C-alpha cells in the first residue's frame, strides 16, 4: 500500500474520530473547509459486504442443500476476500477472529475502477 493510500485512510480516520469525540480533526492546507463538507454525510448508511467466494449451483443442487451441507467456493483458504461498499469493490482483506465474532482486516485499498 502506498503512502498516499495510507494518508487518505488516516485522514478519514482522524476526521471520524474527531466527530465522535467532538474535537476538531487536524487539518493540513485547505482541508479545514473540506472537513465541514464531509460532516453532512457522516450519518449516511452504507452497505458493506465481504465476499468470501462465489460458486454456481443449479436450482436442483440448491434445493438439495440442508444443514451441514458444504458449498465449494472459488477461493482457497487464506486467499484475500473482496470488500464492497454499496456494491463497489473498495478493498481486499483477511478474515480475523475477534473474541467469538468474525471480523475483517483490510490489507489492500482499491483505488479507481477495478
trRosetta pair geometry for C-beta under 8 A, 3 or more apart (Angstrom, degrees):
i j d omega theta_ij theta_ji phi_ij phi_ji
1 5 4.9 -110 -175 81 94 133
1 6 6.0 110 128 -54 115 88
1 108 6.4 -165 -74 -122 98 55
1 109 6.3 73 -129 19 117 94
2 5 4.9 100 58 6 77 99
2 6 7.1 -138 101 -2 44 87
3 6 5.5 -54 -150 39 36 115
3 7 6.1 40 151 -25 68 105
4 7 5.6 -52 -148 33 31 113
4 8 6.6 33 153 -22 63 102
5 8 5.8 -50 -150 30 33 112
5 9 6.7 23 156 -9 64 106
5 109 4.9 171 -169 57 124 131
5 111 6.8 -115 -96 -50 108 121
6 9 6.2 -65 -152 42 30 104
6 10 6.0 29 154 -20 68 112
7 10 5.6 -57 -142 39 29 112
7 11 6.2 30 159 -21 65 106
8 11 6.0 -57 -150 34 26 109
8 12 6.5 23 154 -14 62 107
8 109 7.7 178 73 141 122 166
9 12 5.7 -53 -146 39 34 111
9 13 6.1 36 153 -21 66 107
9 109 6.6 -147 -52 -69 126 150
10 13 5.6 -55 -146 37 31 113
10 14 6.3 33 154 -21 65 105
11 14 5.7 -52 -147 35 31 111
11 15 6.4 30 154 -18 64 105
11 25 7.8 88 -167 164 65 133
11 31 7.4 -86 -160 -167 133 155
12 15 5.7 -55 -149 37 31 110
12 16 6.3 30 154 -17 66 107
13 16 5.8 -55 -146 38 30 110
13 17 6.2 30 155 -18 65 108
14 17 5.8 -55 -144 39 29 110
14 18 6.2 31 155 -21 64 107
14 25 4.7 114 133 -150 92 108
14 26 6.2 -56 170 36 145 85
15 18 5.7 -54 -146 36 29 112
15 19 6.4 30 154 -20 63 105
15 25 4.4 -30 -97 -65 54 168
15 35 5.6 -156 -124 -132 117 98
15 38 6.3 15 163 92 150 145
16 19 5.8 -54 -150 34 31 111
16 20 6.4 30 153 -18 65 106
16 42 7.2 156 -116 -134 74 110
17 20 5.7 -55 -148 37 32 111
17 21 6.2 8 161 0 67 112
17 23 7.8 -17 123 55 79 110
17 25 7.4 113 65 -99 80 97
18 21 6.3 -67 -139 50 27 95
18 22 7.7 -94 172 76 56 12
18 23 4.7 -99 -141 83 76 77
18 24 5.9 -3 -166 162 132 11
18 25 3.6 -129 -4 -59 156 78
18 35 7.9 -12 78 -166 144 133
19 22 7.7 33 -172 -72 24 30
19 25 7.7 -14 -32 -40 72 112
19 39 6.6 168 -107 -120 124 87
19 42 5.7 -143 170 -130 167 161
24 27 7.8 -54 159 -18 102 100
25 35 5.7 -167 54 -133 121 144
27 31 4.5 -168 -156 80 91 93
27 32 4.0 55 -174 -69 176 75
27 35 6.2 -104 -90 -16 113 136
28 31 5.7 35 54 17 57 129
30 33 6.1 -24 172 26 81 109
30 34 7.1 84 124 -15 76 104
31 34 4.9 -57 -151 42 56 117
31 35 6.1 67 149 -32 79 95
32 35 5.9 -47 -155 24 30 115
32 36 7.3 30 149 -15 58 101
33 36 5.9 -55 -161 32 38 112
33 37 6.8 38 146 -19 67 104
34 37 5.4 -53 -153 34 40 115
34 38 6.5 39 152 -21 69 104
35 38 5.8 -55 -150 34 33 111
35 39 6.9 50 150 -38 62 95
36 39 5.7 -37 -157 7 36 119
37 40 6.7 -47 -180 14 41 109
38 41 6.0 -69 -165 42 54 101
38 42 6.9 76 142 -54 78 87
39 42 5.7 -27 -155 -12 42 119
41 44 4.8 -35 -163 4 70 126
46 85 5.4 7 159 -170 131 97
46 86 5.5 -76 -157 -43 92 99
47 84 8.0 -8 110 112 87 94
47 85 7.1 144 78 -160 53 47
47 86 5.5 107 47 -85 88 50
47 87 7.3 25 82 -29 120 71
48 83 7.0 -10 -170 -173 92 92
48 84 7.2 159 -156 85 44 55
48 85 5.5 -15 -101 -103 72 73
49 83 7.3 163 85 -156 50 46
49 84 4.4 -7 59 58 98 104
49 85 8.0 -175 22 -77 70 29
49 87 7.5 34 20 -83 133 48
50 81 5.4 42 180 134 91 134
50 82 7.4 160 -156 83 48 48
50 83 5.4 -15 -104 -103 74 74
50 84 7.8 -168 -75 22 28 72
50 93 7.3 -62 -132 61 114 116
50 95 7.7 122 154 -86 142 88
50 104 5.3 -156 -102 -75 148 146
51 54 7.0 3 177 -53 120 88
51 81 6.0 175 77 -175 52 90
51 82 4.5 -7 51 61 109 99
51 83 7.8 -159 17 -75 75 28
51 84 6.8 49 -18 -8 108 111
52 73 6.2 -54 118 -143 90 173
52 75 6.6 -138 157 45 59 140
52 81 5.5 -34 -103 -119 43 123
52 95 7.4 18 -107 -53 101 133
53 73 2.7 82 106 169 143 131
53 74 5.1 173 -168 43 100 64
53 75 3.9 -133 -92 13 111 104
53 81 7.8 -82 -43 -117 62 87
54 73 6.5 93 35 -155 22 86
54 74 5.2 -13 61 15 72 122
55 71 5.8 -165 44 166 155 101
55 72 6.1 124 -103 86 143 60
55 73 5.4 -107 -41 -110 106 48
55 74 6.3 174 -76 -30 65 84
57 61 4.3 -129 -168 89 98 122
57 62 4.8 122 119 -59 129 85
57 65 8.0 2 -169 -39 163 124
57 71 7.4 -60 -58 -137 133 113
58 61 4.8 97 52 7 76 100
58 62 7.0 -138 95 -5 40 89
59 62 5.5 -55 -147 37 33 116
59 63 6.3 34 155 -21 66 105
60 63 6.0 -56 -149 34 27 109
60 64 6.8 25 152 -19 61 108
61 64 5.8 -60 -154 34 33 112
61 65 7.3 48 149 -39 62 92
62 65 6.0 -39 -164 3 38 115
64 69 7.7 135 118 -112 73 144
65 69 4.3 -142 -149 64 75 169
65 71 7.1 2 -115 -65 131 109
66 69 5.4 116 49 -32 48 113
75 79 4.5 -147 -172 72 99 133
75 81 7.4 43 -156 -94 174 68
76 79 4.7 98 58 -26 74 120
78 94 7.9 -8 -154 -131 49 109
80 92 4.1 30 164 170 133 117
80 93 6.5 117 -157 48 88 16
80 94 6.6 -70 -116 -70 62 68
80 107 6.4 -116 -118 55 116 129
80 108 7.0 0 -147 21 154 120
81 92 6.7 157 74 -159 38 68
81 93 5.8 -35 60 68 88 69
81 94 7.0 133 14 -104 94 24
81 95 6.4 65 -9 -42 140 88
81 104 7.1 -97 70 -129 128 115
82 89 5.7 -54 -169 -125 112 104
82 91 8.0 143 -163 87 47 47
82 92 6.1 -37 -102 -105 48 75
83 89 7.4 101 73 -151 47 59
83 90 6.0 -65 102 64 91 82
83 91 4.2 -13 59 70 123 89
83 92 6.6 -174 9 -93 91 20
83 93 5.5 40 -34 8 126 114
83 104 6.4 131 -91 158 124 153
83 106 6.5 -64 15 -104 160 95
84 87 5.7 8 169 -125 131 19
84 88 6.1 141 -158 61 83 29
84 89 5.6 -47 -97 -86 79 45
84 90 6.7 118 -133 8 29 86
85 88 5.9 -33 68 60 67 88
85 90 4.8 8 11 -6 106 143
89 110 5.4 -9 130 66 92 163
89 114 6.0 -87 88 70 130 98
90 109 7.1 -29 159 -154 72 70
90 110 5.6 -168 -171 50 21 99
91 106 4.6 -29 169 -141 146 113
91 107 7.8 133 173 45 98 49
91 108 6.2 157 -161 86 69 56
91 109 5.2 -33 -103 -110 93 48
91 110 5.8 -151 -78 3 31 87
92 106 7.4 109 75 -153 35 67
92 107 5.9 -50 100 62 82 91
92 108 4.4 7 48 54 100 108
92 110 7.0 89 -19 -45 83 104
93 104 4.7 76 111 176 145 98
93 105 5.4 175 -167 85 108 45
93 106 4.4 -68 -85 -104 119 38
93 107 5.1 144 -117 4 50 81
93 108 7.4 -153 -65 30 53 68
94 104 7.1 152 75 -155 36 61
94 105 5.1 -12 57 57 89 98
94 107 5.9 59 -13 -31 94 126
95 102 5.9 -27 -165 -164 103 108
95 103 7.4 136 -161 76 55 40
95 104 6.3 -39 -103 -99 48 66
96 102 7.4 133 74 -163 43 57
96 103 4.9 -32 70 73 92 92
96 104 6.8 154 19 -104 88 13
96 105 5.1 64 -23 -21 130 105
97 100 7.9 -12 -174 -126 96 16
97 101 7.5 148 -159 79 57 36
97 102 6.5 -43 -104 -105 56 52
97 103 7.3 142 -116 23 8 87
98 101 5.2 -27 72 71 89 88
98 102 7.4 82 23 -177 84 7
98 103 4.4 47 -11 -14 122 130
106 109 6.7 46 162 -70 127 73
110 114 5.2 -102 -169 20 122 137
